[in-house]
């Protein structure tokens, strides 16, 4: 049973990583490390800016 639970946790981590669930956390860590003392946007502001950037510069994507 332990192996099944471990596999489910690994699959959950992978899916959430692919979907971008950890992106804001990594962004905050980066901002605090590279730009200490500067204000960090809220998660809502982060996603709004990220989607606006993707819409303005579509690059190579499937849709």
C-alpha positions in Angstrom: 0.0 0.0 0.0 2.9 2.3 0.7 4.1 2.0 -2.9 0.7 2.9 -4.2 0.5 6.0 -2.0 4.0 7.0 -3.1 3.0 6.6 -6.8 -0.1 8.6 -6.3 1.8 11.4 -4.6 4.4 11.4 -7.4 1.8 11.5 -10.1 0.0 14.3 -8.3 3.2 16.3 -8.0 4.0 15.8 -11.7 0.5 16.8 -12.9 0.4 20.0 -10.7 3.9 20.9 -12.0 2.9 20.5 -15.6 -0.3 22.5 -15.0 1.8 25.4 -13.5 0.5 25.1 -9.9 4.0 25.7 -8.5 4.9 28.6 -10.8 3.8 31.4 -8.5 5.7 29.9 -5.6 8.9 29.7 -7.7 8.3 33.3 -8.9 8.1 34.6 -5.3 11.2 32.7 -4.3 13.0 34.2 -7.3 11.8 37.7 -6.6 12.9 37.5 -3.0 16.3 36.1 -3.9 17.1 38.4 -6.9 15.1 41.5 -5.9 15.1 41.6 -2.1 13.0 44.5 -0.6 10.9 45.0 -3.8 7.2 44.3 -3.5 6.0 41.0 -4.8 2.8 41.0 -6.9 -0.2 39.0 -5.5 -0.9 35.6 -7.1 -3.8 37.2 -9.0 -1.6 39.9 -10.4 1.1 37.4 -11.3 -1.4 35.2 -13.3 -3.0 38.2 -15.0 0.4 39.5 -16.2 1.5 36.1 -17.2 -1.6 35.5 -19.4 -1.4 39.0 -20.8 2.2 38.3 -21.8 1.3 35.0 -23.4 -1.5 36.7 -25.4 0.7 39.5 -26.5 3.6 37.2 -27.6 2.1 33.9 -28.5 5.3 32.3 -29.7 5.2 28.5 -30.4 2.2 26.9 -28.8 -0.4 24.5 -30.0 -3.6 26.7 -29.6 
